[in-house]
Amino acid sequence: MSRIDERYLSARLNHTRLSRRELLRGLLRPVTTSFAATPPLRQQREIPRPPQAQEESLLVQLCCGCGACATACSNQIISMEQGLPRLNLEHNHCDLCLACTAACETRALIPELPAMTGLVPVFNDNCVLSYGEPCTLCQEECPSQAITLPSAGLPQVSIENCQGCALCVQSCYVSGCHMLSQPS
């Protein structure tokens, strides 16, 4: 078993509390299948992380701070801060290409998790819809069709469908929305 696999399994085992039933299921299946079938629960993040990032306490244990994820990001939205990857969607969007996950050798970013950034758009009074003007740019740009435009008021976001890519923010010419951590 490689050093990275040992480090991942050790961190994962120390992080996860198992019931007796889950322990027996895990013993009866190969270890990798057991962990892939039960991804960790997602918690609200204080700091935006790349898509498919492990839960924060596990990420801190697994990430070696090599910066491979930041180097692999063609949109240059991942930076390394205090030895951990940070997602910055102020000036560009995430195209969810998952090159960052492919570049991560420590499994701090894992393909078993959904391709989501953990951020959602929040619309504000700058949105032209709040003035009664027509605009559909954010809805048209949303690759997951998570934005609906009501007959009156600000756009609504389906948190279940939103991947947090920030294309809506990039498409808005009046700064009518910004990205925030997804509520838990």
N, C-alpha and C positions, 0 to 999 in steps of 0.2 A: 504494500500500500504506500503511495507517495506521501510525502510530508504535507502537501496541501490537502489531500483527502483526510489525513489524520487530524489536521487542524480544523477542517470543516466539521468533521464528525464530532470531535471533542467539543467545539463551540456549540454545535447543534444539540448535542446531548445535554450539555450543561444548561442550555437555554430552555429546553422543552421539558415540561412536566408531563409524564405519561401516566395514564390509568393502567390498572392491571391488564385490562382488555387490550389497550393499545400496545402495551409491552409484549404480550403474547402474540399479537398480530405481527409486530415488528420482528420477533424472533422466528416466526414461521415464514417470513418473506425475506428476500435479499434486502440488505440495508438501504441501498439506493432506491429501490422501489418503495420502501416504507416511507422514506422522507419525501419522495416526489409525490406520493399520493396524499400526504398531509402537509401542505405548505403552511408556514407559520401565519398566525393571524396578523392582519395589517393594523397598525396603530397610526394615529395622526402624528405627523412629523413636525418637529420644530424647524428643521432645516430641509429644504428641498433636495432630494436625491435623484439620481438617474432612474429611468424605468427599470423594473425588475430588481430593485435594491432590496436586500434583506431588511427585516425589522431592525430598528436603530441599534439596539444593544448587541444584536448579532453582527450587524455591519461593522461596528466598532471592533469587535473581536476578530473578524475575518479579514478586513481590508488591511493590506500591507502598505498602502500609500504609494504604490509604484506609479500611479498616474496613467496606466495603460488605457483605462476607460476614457480619460480626457484626451489622450492622443488619438484614440480611435474615432472620436466624435467629429464628424465632418462639419457639423454646424457650429462647433466651438462653443457649446453651451455648458460644458462640464469643466469645472476647475477644481483643483485640489486645495482644500483649506484645512489646516491642522491635520494633515495626513489622510483626509477623507474626501470623497467626491461630493461636490456641491453642484446643483443644477441652477443655472441662471437663465431665465426665459425673458429677460427684459428687452434684449435686442435681437433675438432670433427665436425660432420655434424648434421643437423636437419633432423630427419626422418619424420617430419610433422605428428606426432602422435596426436598432438593437446591436449595433457594432460595439457599443460599450460592454454589453453583456458577453459577447463573443470574445472580447479582449481580456476579460477578467478571469485570471487563473486561480484566484483564491475562493471563488464562489460567493463573494460578497454581493455580486449581481448574479442571479440565477434564472435560467430560462423557464423554470417551473412556475414562477410567479407571473401574474398578468402584466402585460406591457402597458403600465400606467405610471405616471410621474407622481401621483398623489396630490396633484394640484388641480384646482378647478377655477374657471373664470368667475369673477364677481363683477357685475355690471353696476355702473354708477350714473349719476345725473348728467354726465357729459354725453351719454348715449343719445343720439338724435331721436330715437324713439320716444324718449321722455318729453321731447318738445312736439311730438305728433308728426315728425317728419318721417318719410318712408326710408328704410334701409334694411337690407338683408345680407350684408357682407359677412357678418360673423356666422350666420346660419349656413350660407353657401360654402364657406371655407371649412366648416367643421367636418372632418373625415368620418366621424362616428355618428353624425346626425344627432348630437346631444343637445342642440340648442333649438328651442321653439320660440316663435315670436307671437306673443299674445296680441289681441286686438288693441289693447291699451296697456301702457306700462313698459317696464324693462324686459329684455329677453329672459327666458327661464332655462336653466341648465339641468339636464337629467344626470345626476351624479353617478348613477349606475352605468351610463353609456359613455361619459366623458373620460377620455384617456389623459387629459391634462397636457396636450401638446402645445397649446398657446397659439395655434393658428388664428383663432378668433381675435386675440390681442394684436397680433401682427397685422390683421386685415382691417382693424378699426382705425380710421383716419382721424378720429376725435378723442382718442384715449378714453373710450367709453367703458373699458373693462381692464382688469388686471388679474393676475393669478394669485390665489391664496391656497394654503394647505387645506386639503379636503377634510371637512368635518367628520369625526368618527361616529 
